[in-house]
Amino acid sequence: MPRTLAQHVFRRLQQLNCHTIHGVPGDFFLRTLDHVTTSRSKWIGNANELCAGYAADGYARTVSQLARHRSKDMDPSPMIGAFMTTYGVGELSAINAVAGSQAESVPVVQLVGTPSSKPMRQQDPSRLVHHTIPGRGMDVYSEMVDHVVCKQAHLRLAKNANDAAEMYDDALQTAIQRSKPVYVTLASDMVDLPVSTELLDDPIQVSRKTLDAGLVQDIIKRLAQAARPLIIADALSYPFGLQAGVNELVRLTNIPAMSYTSGKGIIDELLPSWSPDMPNTTEYSRNCDMVLVFGPLPSDTNTSRWSAIPQTENVISFNLDSVELSTMEGRSMVESSGREALAQLVATLRSDIELLKRVRNEAVENNKTIPQKRQPPSPAQSTTQDDFWPTMSTYLKPEDTLLFANGTPLIGGRALQLPESCQVVASPIWNAIGSMLPTAQGIAAAKRDHQLPGRTILFEGDGSFQVTCQSLSDIIRYHLDVTIFIVNNAGYTYERYLNGMQAEYNDVPAWRYVDAASFFGAKSNDPSYPVFTKRLETWGELLEVFADEKANDGKGLKIFDVVMDPQDVPEAAKAGLRRASEALKQMRGR
């Protein structure tokens, strides 16, 4: 019995480990939604399309944890996120999230339900269709989105239904191949067209660039000659499948290892050569003579306005389908799988004991700053950034997924000491306010679909929460397990340090965050979905949370409103904020 085109769409997503579709129902794809359940997929109806886009992004970001629990080698299982919007008004509401997936290399497919094939082809100006802009044509929205996706597939242009299915498959293959979002339109009159069941027998294949024969030997030669090598992990190590390999490299060689802001959590922080400091802030990293960088995304916000980038010109960068080698003479780009090059590097070092002895660092000195000892706060003392973040380390458990919202959570989160197998999700370049709450919803959905261990813990800003608070209703509606610490500093503290410390525009409304769960429909005494909320103003109240098993079990919804001073930021961040403020003044010509 043939499948419908819509069933093929959802079954193919299942093959790429996407079992939940996010989105907002719209009239042009309501019939498509009928096939979600017939395809044995699940639907999460979001409060708005922007949140759906962020949730799909979060779903796809669990790929590294999925790989740890599905595979013993370094090749992560293919994984994609998916969400559906209606034509025009729906898809444009989500374009911000899609742009973020493009910027940060997250494979997501946006499925857009369009009017039937005939009006899409003929575009008759005397018969206007709703959700259109008169005089702009029916393809105006796909022209807008073209800048933020790596491929588009308009299934109405296919010769027949099987051709449409293959066109769709090709888009998914491109999304996985390039680790970028794609855009697929499905006309409302194509949903029930029959397609061959045999199409799904051929899985989507992902082929990487062939490993250059001399590349690994060149890397090993330069590594053996280096007196002070340094390893830096960055955020794109997750989507590029580099995490397992870089950890094995650090274990084997004991080379000093660090990360940029959004690369935290990629390297096991229990390894002896790991340093929690930012690169270029320790004596060793300032004077290193070679750097291996994995998954680099050297944005200003990710590298403390580029001040964390070591000055050596001897740099090797591992990317998705290339390895970049820099020397004093210039740069060269080798088209080769970064993951395969790393795997071969590790295998060569593991098999050659004498070579490993030449490369291995037996002692690591001057690559860690000694933190100042702080007196434990008294129970009545107000919570502060410099006390909160280091102490939060005791709350964490292996396999937790931690999300850091932009601003003080992202800055303060570097002070956390992570247990093994924790994943950190942060935005290295897009930095869209409000993105992390719906991202947490998507991650929690993926963890449930794939029965992955660990809690989903979001460190959220009060301003960020107010942008996408509707995602809380999605979390509650679908009984997802999420723990939220809201850093409540009455506004945009990061921006206060940039400009306008006392300015009203940096304030946010004073919400009763502990009441948000009940407002969005959470029941107070539901044993199937426990809800725990608490406002924390003092150190003693925070310690009570740490000691309360109900606050630690990760089941149901937890919301902690952590009140801090509006001008309080981690001391270690102030120098970087001053640099950012000065740069802002220079841009204004002051």
C-alpha positions, 0 to 999 in steps of 0.5 A: 500500500503506497504512503502519502507524501505527507507520511513520507515527510514524517517517516523520513524525519524519524530516520533522522532521529526527529520524532517530534514536530513543532509548530503552529497550526495553519489552514494551509497545512491542517490536512498535513497534520492529520498524517503526523499521528498516522506516521507515528510521529508526535506533534507539539503545538507551540504558542507561536512560530518563533518559539517553534523555530527555537524549539526545533533548533534545541531538539537538533542540538541533542545530537552529541548526547544521542551519539554518546548513547547510541554509538561507541565511535566518534561518528554522531548519529544524524539528527535534525529538528523540524517545525511547521508553519503556515505560508507568509504570516507564520513563516515570517514569524519564525525567520529569526530562529531560522537565521540563528540555526544558520549562524550556529550550524544547526540542521533544521527543516522548516516545513511551510504549508502553502496554498494549492499548486494552481494559485502558487503557479498562476499567481492571478492578481485578480484572485488574491489569496490571504496571507499574501502581499498584493503585487509582490507575487507568491514567492516573495517569502521564499525570496526573503528566507533564501538568505538564512537557509542553505537549500530550498525545496518547493515540492509543487515544482516536482514532476510527480509525487515520487519526484517531490519525495526525492526533492524533499529527501535531497533537502534533508540530505543537504541539511545534515551534510552542511549542518544548516537549516533548509526550507521546504514548501508543501502545497495543500493539494499535494498532501495525500498524493501517493508515493512509493514505499520503497523510497524509504528503503534507501537511507539518507547518506551523508558523505564527508570530504575524503581525508587528505593523505598528508594532512595528519602527518603535517599536523603531527609534525607541527605538534611534535615541534611545538614547545607550548601547544594549546587546545581550544574547543569552541561551540561548533564542536557539537554539530561538527561531531568533534567532541568525542575526538577532542576529549580523547586527544586531550586525554592522550596528550595532556596538552593544556586545554581551554575553551571560548565562552560557548565552547564550555562543556565540550572538554571534560572539565575533570581532565588534569590539563583542562583550564576553566580560564579564557584563552590568552588570560594565563601565562601559558596560553599567552605564550603558546606557540601552537594552537589546535582549535576545534569547531571555531566560531570566533565572534566578538561575544564569544571571545571577549571581543577577540581578546581571548584569541592567542597571538601565535600564527601557528594555528590549525582549525578543525571544521566540518569539511575543512582543516585550516592551517595557518603559519607566518607565511599565510593560511591554507585550507585543506578540503577534508573532514575535520572529524576524520582528520581528528580521528586519524590524528588520535589513532596515529598517536595511540598506535605510536608510543614513541611519537606520543611520548614526544607530543605528550605534556607530562607537566602543565604549568601556568595555565590556571589562575588560582581563584581567590578564596571567598568567605561563605556568605551568611544565610541572611546575605543577598545572593550575588553573582560571584557566589551563585555561580561557583556554588551552583556546581554542587547542584549539577549532575552528570548528563545534565544539559545546561542552557545559558541565556545571553547576558549574565547567565552566559558570563557567569556560567563559565564559573561552573565546574561541570561533572562529566558528560554535561552538555552546555547550550549557549549562543556563540554569535546569534545572541537572540534575546529569549531564544533559550527558553523555547530551546530548552523546551525542544531539548526536553522533548528530544530527551524524552523521545530518545530516553536520554538521561540527565536534567534540562536546566536553563539559566535564564535572564529576567528580560529574556524570559519575558520575550518568549515566556509563552514557551513555558505554556508549551513545557507545561502542556506537554509535561516536559521536565525542565528546571529554570533558574531566573537571574532576576536583576530587574533588567538588562544588566549586561547592557547597563554596563555598556550604556545607561547604568541607570537608564529606564530603557534597561529596566524590565517590568517586575513580574511575579515569576513564581506565579508564571507556572499557575498562570500558564496552566500548571496544576498545583497537586498533579502527581504525574507532573510535579511543579516546584517554584520558589523565590530566592532572595538570600543565600540561606534560601538558595542553600535550602533548595540545594538540600531539597530533593524535590528541587533536585530530581529534575522531574516536572517543572522547577522555577527558581526566581533568584533575586540579585542586584541590578548592577551585579555582574561577576567580577571576572566579567567587568574588564570585558564589559569595559572593553565592550563599552569603550568599543561602543563609544568608539563606534559612536565617535566619542 
